[in-house]
Amino acid sequence: MTRRVFRYVPFSVEQDATAEPEYEARCVSGDETECVAESGTYSDPGPVEEWQRGHSQETGHRRYRRNFGDYAVLRPLTDPAGPARARGGAL
C-alpha cells in the first residue's frame, strides 16, 4: 500500500486584475413568455444599466436578470506576488 501526504496550503481567492469583468442583462418581463431581449456584454455596468432604462421606456418592462462574471485566481498566501497577504498585512 502506498502512502500519501496531503498538506493544507492556505490560499487567497482574488479577482484576476489581468481580465476585465463582464456585465450583462436580459429582460425577463412578460406574462406567459419572457421578452428575452438582451443588453449584450460589457466590461462596465453603465451601458447595461442604460440599456435597461431604454428598454423599459420603449416596452414598459421592469424585470431583468443581471449577470456579472469575472475571473479569479488562487494564490498561496506565501506567494511572492502577494507578499502583504503572506505577512497578514493590508493591501
TADA-V959350 format. One record per backbone hydrogen bond with DSSP energy under -1.0 kcal/mol. CO is the residue of the C=O (numbers start at 1). NH is the residue of the N-H. If there is no record, write none. Layout:
[[CO | NH] [CO | NH]]
This chain:
[[10 | 77] [12 | 75] [14 | 73] [16 | 19] [22 | 69] [23 | 42] [24 | 67] [25 | 39] [26 | 65] [27 | 36] [29 | 35] [37 | 27] [42 | 23] [45 | 49] [46 | 50] [47 | 51] [48 | 52] [49 | 53] [50 | 54] [51 | 55] [52 | 56] [53 | 57] [54 | 58] [55 | 59] [56 | 60] [63 | 28] [65 | 26] [67 | 24] [69 | 22] [71 | 16] [73 | 14] [75 | 12] [76 | 79] [79 | 82] [82 | 86] [83 | 87] [84 | 89] [85 | 88]]
